[in-house]
Amino acid sequence: MRRPTTLSDAFRRVVAEHRLAAGLSQETLAGRAGLHRTYIGMIERGQRNPTLDTAQMIAQALGVQLATLIREAEQQLG
């Protein structure tokens, strides 16, 4: 897998990693976050960038702090 080149690219990967580690489908994560089921997939594919409010909703649905997701994304950038 290629190294992410932007924070958005790294963030989408971190969201997918946390979702998979939690054993959640995109649809389940979307339901927990109060988002449309296709929106999570669009974020993970890099077709949409979430607002901070939406990113916070995703983090809460994953059971982690938004700061954790951002920190992990920054670490992927190096």
C-alpha positions as MATLAB code, in Angstrom:
seq = 'MRRPTTLSDAFRRVVAEHRLAAGLSQETLAGRAGLHRTYIGMIERGQRNPTLDTAQMIAQALGVQLATLIREAEQQLG';
ca = [
       0.000    0.000    0.000;
       1.387    3.395   -0.937;
       2.164    5.957    1.726;
      -0.505    8.660    2.091;
       0.515   12.068    0.776;
      -2.161   14.236    2.402;
      -3.759   14.399    5.822;
      -7.139   13.651    4.210;
      -5.747   10.500    2.607;
      -4.197    9.373    5.885;
      -7.375   10.192    7.827;
      -9.556    8.070    5.573;
      -7.186    5.147    6.060;
      -7.217    5.564    9.833;
     -11.022    5.592    9.853;
     -11.080    2.371    7.815;
      -8.469    0.742   10.076;
     -10.437    1.575   13.219;
     -13.708    0.433   11.642;
     -12.227   -2.892   10.608;
     -10.501   -3.370   13.977;
     -13.872   -2.832   15.657;
     -15.449   -5.392   13.329;
     -17.931   -2.866   11.955;
     -19.351   -2.674    8.462;
     -19.498    0.714    6.775;
     -23.279    0.569    7.168;
     -23.090   -0.127   10.907;
     -20.575    2.668   11.463;
     -22.750    5.055    9.484;
     -25.793    4.115   11.559;
     -23.926    4.660   14.813;
     -22.655    8.019   13.580;
     -26.045    9.131   12.256;
     -24.771    9.351    8.681;
     -25.992    7.929    5.383;
     -24.611    4.448    4.768;
     -22.843    5.394    1.538;
     -21.086    8.395    3.096;
     -18.614    6.289    5.104;
     -17.613    4.442    1.937;
     -17.130    7.718    0.112;
     -14.896    8.978    2.925;
     -12.860    5.764    2.961;
     -12.420    5.901   -0.828;
     -11.326    9.535   -0.696;
     -14.368   10.786   -2.581;
     -15.523   13.001    0.306;
     -13.747   14.844    3.097;
     -15.711   15.087    6.329;
     -16.188   18.350    8.168;
     -14.802   18.514   11.696;
     -18.292   17.955   13.073;
     -18.761   14.867   10.914;
     -15.289   13.583   11.789;
     -16.231   13.969   15.465;
     -19.420   11.956   14.898;
     -17.378    9.196   13.236;
     -14.828    9.194   16.060;
     -17.575    8.899   18.674;
     -19.173    6.042   16.736;
     -15.774    4.309   16.698;
     -15.347    4.918   20.428;
     -12.185    7.004   20.081;
     -11.279   10.644   20.435;
     -11.112   12.685   17.238;
      -7.642   13.776   18.354;
      -6.560   10.124   18.279;
      -7.686    9.690   14.674;
      -5.941   12.897   13.632;
      -2.745   12.006   15.514;
      -2.655    8.573   13.862;
      -3.235   10.164   10.453;
      -0.360   12.583   11.071;
       1.883    9.666   12.047;
       1.102    7.927    8.759;
       2.362   11.007    6.936;
       5.671   10.728    8.750;
];
